[in-house]
Amino acid sequence: MHSRILRRFTFWGVAGFASSAAAVEGQQPGLAGVDLIRTAAIAAVVLGVLILILTEFVVKSRISRTAYHWLVLFGLCVLPATALVGATVTMLEETKTVDSCAACHVMDPFVYDLQHEDSETLAARHYKNNWIPKNHCYSCHTTYGVHGAFEAKRDGFRHWLLYVTGTYEEPITYKGSFPNVSCLDCHDGTPKYDQVTSHVVLDRDLRSDRVSCSSCHGPAHPTPGERGIYEGELWEQLRNTENSVY
């Protein structure tokens, strides 16, 4: 009897968890994976609370102490752990977007420049030519390799901490170095890249970072002196453009 009640709780808990995600997927065709994970995390929280309430106030007197402990463990630990994993994955995915970078006002000049059709910075050229289909900021600012994503998140957290504590200095400057591998990972071996004589002549220097790609191709973002143009009327125009992330 007790084990049957426990099995029913487990079954309906898992069924409810799965149906919640499926229902949202049915309502929003083409839902991205991260949206499903977010939905699953929310469903885990709701189910956890529901199971705890039913266990404590409805079936507590009708089940064994062991079954009671298992249900409480499921509601207090298993489902919350699922929600924590879902929230973490959602956060990691969301912070890859341009919208995430645009959330801090100190990044406004960089985002506006990225979307400005007349800008000739590397970032703007990549954006308007759709050379990077999505996640423009993250794609270039993540050092590729085994530890690339971790290092990007670590630096991102440090930047966020400086921002919320107001301990940063303006104008914003990049303290590190931008490795050429971030460019070569996409461009190396392509016909256009291999047809440029300087790429062939400087191949070793480019791979060892003795020569920077930006030495010839210009800065990736507007310099501190150029960021002032993204103010006033132009600022408002860019905020209202159809392709703006705002």
C-alpha positions as CSV (number, residue, x, y, z in Angstrom):
1,M,0.0,0.0,0.0
2,H,2.7,2.4,1.0
3,S,5.0,1.6,-1.9
4,R,2.0,1.9,-4.3
5,I,1.3,5.5,-3.1
6,L,5.0,6.3,-3.4
7,R,5.1,4.9,-6.9
8,R,2.0,6.9,-7.9
9,F,3.6,10.1,-6.6
10,T,6.7,9.5,-8.5
11,F,4.9,8.6,-11.7
12,W,2.6,11.6,-11.6
13,G,5.4,13.8,-10.7
14,V,7.5,12.7,-13.7
15,A,4.4,12.8,-15.9
16,G,3.5,16.3,-14.8
17,F,7.1,17.5,-15.3
18,A,7.2,16.1,-18.8
19,S,3.7,17.3,-19.8
20,S,4.5,20.9,-18.6
21,A,7.5,21.1,-21.0
22,A,5.5,19.5,-23.8
23,A,2.6,21.8,-23.3
24,V,4.8,24.9,-23.7
25,E,6.5,23.4,-26.7
26,G,3.1,22.8,-28.3
27,Q,2.1,26.4,-27.7
28,Q,5.3,27.9,-29.1
29,P,6.4,26.0,-32.2
30,G,10.1,26.0,-32.8
31,L,10.9,26.7,-29.2
32,A,14.7,26.7,-28.6
33,G,16.4,24.1,-26.5
34,V,17.2,26.7,-23.8
35,D,13.5,27.7,-23.6
36,L,12.6,24.0,-23.0
37,I,15.3,23.8,-20.3
38,R,13.9,26.9,-18.6
39,T,10.4,25.5,-18.8
40,A,11.6,22.3,-17.2
41,A,13.3,24.1,-14.4
42,I,10.1,26.1,-13.6
43,A,8.0,22.9,-13.8
44,A,10.5,21.3,-11.4
45,V,10.0,24.1,-8.8
46,V,6.1,23.9,-9.1
47,L,6.1,20.1,-8.8
48,G,8.5,20.2,-5.9
49,V,6.2,22.6,-4.0
50,L,3.1,20.6,-4.9
51,I,4.6,17.3,-3.8
52,L,5.7,18.7,-0.5
53,I,2.3,20.2,0.2
54,L,0.5,16.9,-0.7
55,T,2.9,14.8,1.3
56,E,2.7,16.9,4.4
57,F,-1.0,17.7,4.5
58,V,-2.7,14.9,2.5
59,V,-1.0,11.5,2.6
60,K,1.4,11.8,5.5
61,S,-0.9,9.8,7.8
62,R,-1.4,7.1,5.2
63,I,2.2,6.3,4.3
64,S,5.1,4.8,6.1
65,R,7.9,6.9,7.6
66,T,10.3,5.6,4.9
67,A,7.9,6.6,2.1
68,Y,7.4,10.0,3.7
69,H,11.1,10.6,3.8
70,W,11.6,9.6,0.2
71,L,8.8,12.0,-0.9
72,V,10.3,14.8,1.1
73,L,13.7,14.1,-0.4
74,F,12.2,14.1,-3.9
75,G,10.5,17.4,-3.2
76,L,13.3,19.1,-1.3
77,C,16.4,17.8,-3.2
78,V,15.8,16.0,-6.5
79,L,13.4,18.5,-8.1
80,P,15.2,21.6,-6.8
81,A,18.5,20.2,-8.1
82,T,16.8,19.8,-11.5
83,A,15.7,23.4,-11.3
84,L,19.2,24.6,-10.4
85,V,20.7,22.8,-13.4
86,G,18.0,24.3,-15.6
87,A,18.6,27.8,-14.3
88,T,22.4,27.4,-14.7
89,V,22.1,26.2,-18.3
90,T,19.7,29.0,-19.1
91,M,22.0,31.6,-17.6
92,L,25.0,30.3,-19.5
93,E,23.1,30.3,-22.7
94,E,21.5,33.7,-22.2
95,T,24.8,35.4,-21.5
96,K,26.0,34.5,-25.0
97,T,23.6,36.9,-26.6
98,V,24.1,40.5,-27.7
99,D,21.1,41.4,-25.5
100,S,23.1,40.2,-22.4
101,C,26.0,42.5,-23.3
102,A,23.6,45.4,-24.0
103,A,22.2,45.0,-20.5
104,C,25.0,47.2,-19.1
105,H,24.9,50.8,-20.2
106,V,28.7,51.0,-20.4
107,M,28.4,48.7,-23.4
108,D,25.9,50.8,-25.3
109,P,28.5,52.4,-27.6
110,F,29.8,49.0,-28.5
111,V,26.4,47.6,-29.3
112,Y,25.3,50.7,-31.2
113,D,28.5,50.6,-33.2
114,L,28.0,46.9,-33.9
115,Q,24.6,47.7,-35.5
116,H,25.5,50.9,-37.2
117,E,25.4,50.3,-41.0
118,D,28.0,53.0,-41.7
119,S,30.5,51.8,-39.1
120,E,33.7,50.1,-40.5
121,T,34.9,48.5,-37.3
122,L,35.5,44.8,-37.5
123,A,32.6,44.1,-35.2
124,A,30.2,46.1,-37.4
125,R,31.4,44.5,-40.6
126,H,30.9,41.1,-39.2
127,Y,27.4,42.0,-38.0
128,K,26.0,43.7,-41.1
129,N,27.5,41.1,-43.5
130,N,26.1,38.3,-41.3
131,W,29.5,36.7,-41.1
132,I,28.5,35.5,-37.6
133,P,24.9,34.3,-37.7
134,K,24.2,34.8,-34.0
135,N,25.9,35.6,-30.6
136,H,28.3,38.0,-32.2
137,C,29.9,39.2,-29.0
138,Y,30.4,35.8,-27.5
139,S,31.6,34.1,-30.7
140,C,34.6,36.5,-30.9
141,H,35.3,37.0,-27.2
142,T,35.5,33.4,-26.3
143,T,39.0,31.9,-26.7
144,Y,38.5,28.6,-28.5
145,G,39.8,25.5,-26.8
146,V,39.0,23.2,-23.9
147,H,38.9,26.0,-21.3
148,G,37.6,28.7,-23.6
149,A,34.0,28.8,-22.5
150,F,35.0,28.7,-18.8
151,E,37.5,31.6,-19.2
152,A,34.9,33.6,-21.0
153,K,32.3,33.1,-18.2
154,R,35.0,33.8,-15.6
155,D,35.9,37.1,-17.2
156,G,32.2,37.9,-17.8
157,F,31.5,37.4,-14.1
158,R,34.4,39.7,-13.2
159,H,33.1,42.4,-15.5
160,W,29.6,42.1,-14.0
161,L,31.0,42.4,-10.5
162,L,32.9,45.5,-11.4
163,Y,29.8,46.9,-13.0
164,V,27.3,46.3,-10.1
165,T,29.8,47.5,-7.5
166,G,30.6,50.6,-9.6
167,T,34.4,50.0,-9.3
168,Y,35.1,50.3,-13.0
169,E,36.7,53.2,-14.8
170,E,35.5,55.0,-17.9
171,P,36.3,54.9,-20.8
172,I,36.2,51.1,-20.8
173,T,39.4,49.6,-22.0
174,Y,40.4,46.0,-22.7
175,K,43.0,44.9,-20.3
176,G,43.9,41.6,-22.0
177,S,45.1,40.6,-25.4
178,F,42.9,39.4,-28.3
179,P,44.5,36.2,-29.6
180,N,44.5,35.7,-33.4
181,V,43.1,32.2,-33.0
182,S,39.7,33.8,-32.5
183,C,40.0,35.1,-36.1
184,L,41.8,32.2,-37.5
185,D,39.4,29.7,-36.2
186,C,36.9,31.0,-38.8
187,H,39.1,32.5,-41.5
188,D,42.1,30.1,-41.7
189,G,41.9,27.8,-44.7
190,T,39.2,29.8,-46.6
191,P,39.9,30.8,-50.2
192,K,39.7,34.5,-49.5
193,Y,42.1,34.2,-46.6
194,D,44.7,32.1,-48.5
195,Q,44.6,34.4,-51.5
196,V,46.0,37.3,-49.5
197,T,49.8,37.5,-49.9
198,S,50.4,39.1,-46.5
199,H,48.5,36.2,-44.8
200,V,50.9,33.7,-46.3
201,V,54.0,35.8,-45.6
202,L,53.0,36.5,-42.0
203,D,51.6,33.0,-41.3
204,R,54.0,32.2,-38.5
205,D,53.7,35.6,-36.9
206,L,50.0,35.5,-37.0
207,R,49.8,32.1,-35.5
208,S,52.2,33.0,-32.7
209,D,50.5,36.4,-32.1
210,R,53.6,38.3,-32.9
211,V,51.5,40.3,-35.4
212,S,47.9,41.1,-34.6
213,C,45.1,40.8,-37.2
214,S,43.9,44.2,-36.1
215,S,47.2,45.7,-37.2
216,C,45.9,45.6,-40.8
217,H,42.2,45.2,-40.4
218,G,41.6,48.0,-37.9
219,P,40.1,48.0,-34.4
220,A,37.2,45.6,-33.6
221,H,35.4,48.4,-31.7
222,P,35.3,52.2,-31.6
223,T,38.2,53.7,-29.7
224,P,37.5,55.8,-26.6
225,G,37.6,59.0,-28.6
226,E,35.1,57.7,-31.2
227,R,32.5,56.5,-28.7
228,G,31.1,60.0,-28.2
229,I,29.3,59.9,-31.5
230,Y,26.9,57.3,-30.1
231,E,25.2,60.0,-28.0
232,G,22.3,62.5,-28.3
233,E,20.1,62.2,-31.4
234,L,22.1,59.3,-33.0
235,W,21.8,57.4,-29.7
236,E,18.0,57.6,-29.9
237,Q,17.9,56.8,-33.6
238,L,19.8,53.6,-33.0
239,R,17.6,52.6,-30.1
240,N,14.6,52.9,-32.3
241,T,16.0,51.0,-35.4
242,E,14.2,47.9,-36.5
243,N,17.2,45.7,-36.0
244,S,18.1,47.0,-32.5
245,V,18.4,44.6,-29.7
246,Y,16.4,47.0,-27.5
